[in-house]
Amino acid sequence: MVYVLGVNLKNNSKARYSIPKIYGIGHSMALTIFNDLNLGHNLRTKDLTQNILVKILKWVDKHKILVESSLKQKIVSDINKLKSIKILDLQKR
């Protein structure tokens, strides 16, 4: 298994289908990443080298994509902000 950003990715699946297991990266973003980095669409997760993983992480960082815990923290922060200004009221009246 390949371990990226706290997520275990299955070895035998295609990498562009494994990458969306990372919270914050969907299928279309994974396709964009693979196209921008000129990675083969048939590349398997087990064939991802350290160099390729670093390129993917740099691409995510360069485009300021929030993933995993930072995205989850942002969502909680946004919800709390909306609650505090009473735009979002999740309690039943």
Protein Blocks (a to p, Z undefined) as FASTA:
>chain_A
ZZeehiacdfkbcfklmmmmpghiafklmmmmmmmnopafkbcfklpcfklmmmmmmmmm
mnopaehjlmmmmmmmmmmmmmmnomaccbdZZ
